[in-house]
Amino acid sequence: VRLLAISDAFDSDPVGYLNQNNFLNLCLAIVYDKNPESLLTETAKIEAELGRIRTIKDGPRTIDIDLLFNEREVVQSNSLTLPHPRWRERGFVIYPLRQILQSPVLANENCWDWLRGEVSQIKISDEGLRIWNGPTPWNSIIA
């Protein structure tokens, strides 16, 4: 995996199941040599290693790694749908996604123009969403 860009972290109110703590959300762009199903398997392993136990849908969890896109590829399988079916409905996705698409590494890449155009057209509230100013475990990755 090669990291291309990472957004700021956004503190967000829970969505769906509301009886839980806020979340920290971010988006990142990576280069991955294998297929999306393989990446999904790897992210599930990371979630398990960090203590994720799947109980209530949208409920409390230590970590949740969602795959949003694999370039412009459409994937529909029993375990994975790309693009992510609800990405357009979530401010905690749209705002950090807008941010990374403007990052120096991605801003001049024409292959992202389609997504930049689509994201810029989405009207979504930033209610319940705040830039996180606290410490994060990935600060050392992007320093």
PAZAPA-4460 file (N, C-alpha, C; in steps of 0.05 Angstrom, whole numbers, plus 32768, in hexadecimal, padded with zeros to 4 digits):
% residues 143
    n_x    n_y    n_z   ca_x   ca_y   ca_z    c_x    c_y    c_z   seq   type   mol
   8011   7FE9   8000   8000   8000   8000   8012   8019   8000     1      V     A
   800B   802B   7FEF   801A   8045   7FEE   8005   805B   7FF4     2      R     A
   800A   806B   8008   7FF9   8081   8010   7FFE   8099   7FFD     3      L     A
   7FE8   80A3   7FF0   7FEB   80BA   7FDF   7FE2   80D4   7FEE     4      L     A
   7FCC   80D3   7FFC   7FC1   80EA   800A   7FB0   80E2   8021     5      A     A
   7FAF   80F3   8035   7F9F   80EE   804D   7F93   8109   8055     6      I     A
   7F79   8108   805C   7F6B   8120   8064   7F70   8126   8082     7      S     A
   7F68   813D   808A   7F66   8142   80A7   7F51   812F   80B3     8      D     A
   7F52   812C   80CD   7F3E   811C   80DA   7F26   812E   80E0     9      A     A
   7F0E   8123   80DE   7EF6   8131   80E4   7EE8   8123   80FB    10      F     A
   7EE0   8132   810F   7ED1   8127   8125   7EB3   8129   811D    11      D     A
   7EA5   8112   811E   7E89   8113   8115   7E77   8105   8129    12      S     A
   7E5F   8110   812A   7E4A   8104   813A   7E43   80E9   812D    13      D     A
   7E3A   80D5   813E   7E32   80BC   8132   7E1A   80BE   8120    14      P     A
   7E19   80AD   810D   7E03   80AB   80F9   7DF6   8090   80FC    15      V     A
   7DDC   808F   80FB   7DCE   8075   80FD   7DC9   806F   811A    16      G     A
   7DDA   805E   8125   7DD8   8057   8142   7DE5   806D   8152    17      Y     A
   7DD5   807D   8160   7DDE   8096   816C   7DE9   8093   8188    18      L     A
   7DE4   807C   8196   7DED   8079   81B2   7E0A   806F   81B3    19      N     A
   7E1C   8081   81AA   7E38   807A   81AA   7E49   8094   81A8    20      Q     A
   7E63   8091   81AC   7E75   80A8   81AA   7E78   80B2   818D    21      N     A
   7E83   80CA   818B   7E89   80D5   8171   7E9F   80C4   8163    22      N     A
   7EA2   80C9   8149   7EB6   80BB   8139   7ECB   80CE   812F    23      F     A
   7EE3   80C4   8129   7EF6   80D3   811A   7EF6   80C6   80FE    24      L     A
   7EF3   80D8   80EA   7EF2   80CE   80CE   7F07   80DC   80BE    25      N     A
   7F11   80CE   80AA   7F24   80D9   8097   7F22   80C9   807D    26      L     A
   7F2D   80D5   8068   7F2F   80C6   804F   7F4D   80C5   8047    27      C     A
   7F54   80B0   803A   7F6E   80AF   802F   7F6E   80A2   8014    28      L     A
   7F81   80A9   8004   7F85   809D   7FEA   7F9E   808C   7FEA    29      A     A
   7F9C   8074   7FE0   7FB2   8062   7FE0   7FB5   8055   7FC5    30      I     A
   7FCD   804A   7FC0   7FD1   8039   7FA9   7FD4   801D   7FB5    31      V     A
   7FC5   800A   7FAA   7FC5   7FEE   7FB3   7FC7   7FDC   7F9B    32      Y     A
   7FDA   7FCA   7F9B   7FE0   7FBA   7F84   7FCC   7FA3   7F7E    33      D     A
   7FBC   7F9C   7F91   7FAA   7F85   7F8E   7F8E   7F8F   7F89    34      K     A
   7F7B   7F7C   7F88   7F5F   7F83   7F83   7F51   7F8E   7F9C    35      N     A
   7F3A   7F9B   7F98   7F2B   7FA6   7FAF   7F22   7F91   7FC3    36      P     A
   7F1B   7F7A   7FBB   7F13   7F65   7FCD   7F2A   7F5E   7FE0    37      E     A
   7F42   7F5D   7FD5   7F5A   7F58   7FE6   7F5E   7F6E   7FFA    38      S     A
   7F5A   7F87   7FF1   7F5D   7F9E   8003   7F48   7F9D   8019    39      L     A
   7F30   7F95   8012   7F1B   7F92   8027   7F23   7F7E   803C    40      L     A
   7F2E   7F67   8033   7F37   7F53   8046   7F4D   7F5E   8058    41      T     A
   7F5F   7F6D   804D   7F75   7F79   805D   7F6A   7F8D   8071    42      E     A
   7F57   7F9E   8069   7F4C   7FB1   807B   7F3C   7FA4   8092    43      T     A
   7F2F   7F8E   808C   7F21   7F7F   80A1   7F35   7F74   80B5    44      A     A
   7F4C   7F6B   80AC   7F60   7F61   80BE   7F6A   7F78   80D0    45      K     A
   7F6E   7F8F   80C5   7F77   7FA6   80D5   7F62   7FAD   80EA    46      I     A
   7F49   7FAE   80E2   7F33   7FB4   80F4   7F33   7F9F   810B    47      E     A
   7F36   7F86   8105   7F36   7F71   811A   7F4E   7F74   812D    48      A     A
   7F65   7F7A   8122   7F7D   7F7E   8132   7F7A   7F96   8145    49      E     A
   7F6A   7FAA   813D   7F66   7FC1   814D   7F4D   7FBF   815F    50      L     A
   7F42   7FA6   8161   7F2D   7FA1   8174   7F11   7FA4   816A    51      G     A
   7F0D   7FA6   8150   7EF2   7FA9   8146   7EE2   7F90   8149    52      R     A
   7ECB   7F92   8155   7EB8   7F7C   8158   7E9E   7F86   814B    53      I     A
   7E94   7F77   8137   7E7C   7F7F   812A   7E63   7F76   8139    54      R     A
   7E54   7F8A   8143   7E3C   7F84   8152   7E24   7F92   8145    55      T     A
   7E1E   7FAA   814E   7E07   7FB9   8144   7E0F   7FC8   812B    56      I     A
   7DFE   7FC7   8116   7E04   7FD6   80FE   7E06   7FF3   8105    57      K     A
   7E1B   8000   80FB   7E21   801C   8100   7E26   8022   811E    58      D     A
   7E2A   800D   812E   7E2E   8010   814B   7E4B   8016   8152    59      G     A
   7E50   8018   816C   7E6B   801E   8176   7E7F   800A   816B    60      P     A
   7E97   8015   8165   7EAD   8005   815B   7EC7   8014   815E    61      R     A
   7EDC   8005   8160   7EF6   8011   8164   7F00   801D   814A    62      T     A
   7EF9   8011   8134   7F02   801B   8119   7EF0   8010   8104    63      I     A
   7EED   801F   80EF   7EDD   8017   80D8   7EEA   8021   80BF    64      D     A
   7EF5   800F   80AF   7F02   8016   8096   7EF0   8010   807F    65      I     A
   7EE7   8025   8071   7ED6   8021   8059   7EE6   8026   8040    66      D     A
   7EE2   8016   802C   7EEC   801B   8012   7ED7   802B   8003    67      L     A
   7EDF   8041   7FF7   7ECC   8052   7FE9   7ECD   804E   7FCB    68      L     A
   7EE5   804E   7FC0   7EE8   804C   7FA3   7F00   803B   7F9C    69      F     A
   7F00   8030   7F84   7F18   8025   7F78   7F1A   8031   7F5D    70      N     A
   7F26   8049   7F5C   7F25   805A   7F45   7F08   805C   7F3B    71      E     A
   7F03   8057   7F22   7EE7   8059   7F18   7ED9   803E   7F16    72      R     A
   7EE6   8029   7F21   7EDC   800E   7F1F   7EC2   800B   7F2F    73      E     A
   7EB0   7FFC   7F24   7E98   7FF4   7F32   7E9B   7FD7   7F3B    74      V     A
   7E98   7FD2   7F55   7E9A   7FB7   7F60   7E80   7FB0   7F6E    75      V     A
   7E75   7F99   7F68   7E5D   7F90   7F76   7E61   7F73   7F7C    76      Q     A
   7E65   7F6D   7F96   7E68   7F51   7F9F   7E59   7F4D   7FB9    77      S     A
   7E59   7F35   7FC3   7E4C   7F30   7FDD   7E58   7F40   7FF4    78      N     A
   7E72   7F46   7FF2   7E80   7F53   8008   7E87   7F70   8003    79      S     A
   7E86   7F79   7FEA   7E90   7F94   7FE3   7E80   7FA1   7FCD    80      L     A
   7E79   7FBB   7FD1   7E6C   7FCB   7FBC   7E7D   7FE4   7FBA    81      T     A
   7E86   7FE9   7FA1   7E95   8002   7F9B   7E89   800E   7F82    82      L     A
   7E86   8028   7F82   7E8B   803A   7F98   7E79   8033   7FB0    83      P     A
   7E82   803C   7FC8   7E73   8037   7FE0   7E57   8042   7FDC    84      H     A
   7E42   8032   7FE3   7E27   803A   7FDC   7E1C   8053   7FEB    85      P     A
   7E28   805B   8001   7E1E   8072   8010   7E31   8089   8012    86      R     A
   7E47   808A   8002   7E5B   809E   8006   7E50   80BA   8001    87      W     A
   7E3D   80BE   7FEF   7E33   80D8   7FE9   7E21   80E4   7FFF    88      R     A
   7E18   80D3   8011   7E05   80DC   8026   7E13   80E4   8040    89      E     A
   7E2D   80E3   8041   7E3C   80E5   805A   7E4F   80FD   805A    90      R     A
   7E49   8111   8069   7E5C   8128   806B   7E77   811F   8075    91      G     A
   7E78   810B   8087   7E92   8102   8091   7EA2   80F4   807C    92      F     A
   7E97   80EE   8065   7EA6   80E4   804E   7EAB   80FB   803B    93      V     A
   7E97   810B   8034   7E9A   8120   8020   7EAF   8135   8027    94      I     A
   7EAF   813F   8040   7EC1   8154   8047   7EDF   814B   8046    95      Y     A
   7EE6   8134   8052   7F02   812C   8050   7F09   8123   8033    96      P     A
   7EF5   8119   8024   7EFA   8111   8008   7F01   812A   7FF8    97      L     A
   7EF1   813F   7FFB   7EF7   8158   7FED   7F13   8162   7FF4    98      R     A
   7F1B   815F   800D   7F35   8168   8015   7F4C   8158   8008    99      Q     A
   7F4A   813E   8007   7F61   812F   7FFB   7F62   8133   7FDD   100      I     A
   7F4A   8137   7FD0   7F4A   813C   7FB3   7F58   8156   7FAC   101      L     A
   7F5B   8168   7FBF   7F6A   8181   7FBA   7F87   817F   7FC4   102      Q     A
   7F8F   8169   7FCF   7FAA   8166   7FD8   7FBE   8168   7FC1   103      S     A
   7FD6   8172   7FC5   7FE9   8175   7FAF   7FED   815C   7F9E   104      P     A
   7FED   8145   7FAB   7FF2   812C   7F9C   7FDB   8125   7F89   105      V     A
   7FC2   812B   7F91   7FAB   8123   7F81   7FA0   813A   7F70   106      L     A
   7FA5   8153   7F78   7F98   816A   7F6B   7F9E   816C   7F4D   107      A     A
   7FB6   8164   7F45   7FBE   8166   7F29   7FBB   814C   7F19   108      N     A
   7FAF   8138   7F26   7FAB   811E   7F18   7F90   811E   7F0B   109      E     A
   7F8F   811E   7EF0   7F76   811E   7EE1   7F64   8106   7EE7   110      N     A
   7F70   80F0   7EEF   7F60   80D8   7EF4   7F4C   80DC   7F0B   111      C     A
   7F50   80F1   7F1B   7F3D   80F7   7F31   7F29   810D   7F2A   112      W     A
   7F2A   8118   7F12   7F18   812D   7F0A   7EFA   8125   7F0D   113      D     A
   7EF4   810D   7F05   7ED8   8103   7F06   7ECE   8105   7F23   114      W     A
   7EDE   80FC   7F36   7ED6   80FC   7F52   7ED5   8118   7F5D   115      L     A
   7EE9   8129   7F56   7EE8   8145   7F5F   7ECF   8152   7F56   116      R     A
   7EC7   814E   7F3D   7EAF   8159   7F32   7E96   8150   7F41   117      G     A
   7E95   8136   7F46   7E7E   812B   7F53   7E7C   8135   7F70   118      E     A
   7E92   8135   7F7E   7E92   813E   7F9A   7E8B   815C   7F9C   119      V     A
   7E94   816C   7F89   7E8E   8188   7F8B   7E71   818E   7F87   120      S     A
   7E62   817D   7F7B   7E45   8181   7F76   7E34   8178   7F8D   121      Q     A
   7E3F   8169   7FA0   7E2F   815F   7FB6   7E2A   8175   7FCB   122      I     A
   7E11   817A   7FD0   7E09   818D   7FE5   7E03   817D   7FFE   123      K     A
   7E14   8180   8012   7E11   8170   802B   7E19   8182   8043   124      I     A
   7E0B   817E   8058   7E0F   818E   8070   7E29   8185   807E   125      S     A
   7E35   8198   808C   7E4B   8191   809D   7E43   8190   80BA   126      D     A
   7E28   8190   80BF   7E1E   818E   80DA   7E28   8174   80E7   127      E     A
   7E31   8177   8100   7E3B   815F   810E   7E57   8157   8106   128      G     A
   7E65   8169   80F8   7E80   8163   80ED   7E93   817A   80F4   129      L     A
   7EA9   8173   8100   7EBD   8187   8108   7ED9   817D   8102   130      R     A
   7EEB   818F   80FA   7F07   8187   80F6   7F11   817F   8112   131      I     A
   7F1F   8169   8113   7F2B   815F   812C   7F46   816C   8130   132      W     A
   7F4A   8178   8147   7F63   8185   814D   7F73   8176   8162   133      N     A
   7F6A   815F   816A   7F78   814F   817E   7F8D   813D   8172   134      G     A
   7F9A   812D   8182   7FAF   811B   8178   7FA2   8104   8169   135      P     A
   7FB1   80F9   8156   7FA8   80E2   8147   7FC0   80CF   8144   136      T     A
   7FBA   80B5   8142   7FD1   80A2   8140   7FDF   80A4   8125   137      P     A
   7FD4   80B1   8112   7FE0   80B2   80F7   7FF0   80CC   80F3   138      W     A
   7FF1   80DE   8107   8001   80F6   8103   801D   80F1   80FA   139      N     A
   802A   80DC   8105   8045   80D6   80FE   8048   80CC   80E1   140      S     A
   8032   80C1   80D6   8033   80B7   80BA   8034   80CE   80A7   141      I     A
   8027   80E4   80AD   8025   80FA   809A   8037   8111   80A0   142      I     A
   8047   810F   80B6   8059   8125   80BD   8071   8127   80AA   143      A     A
***
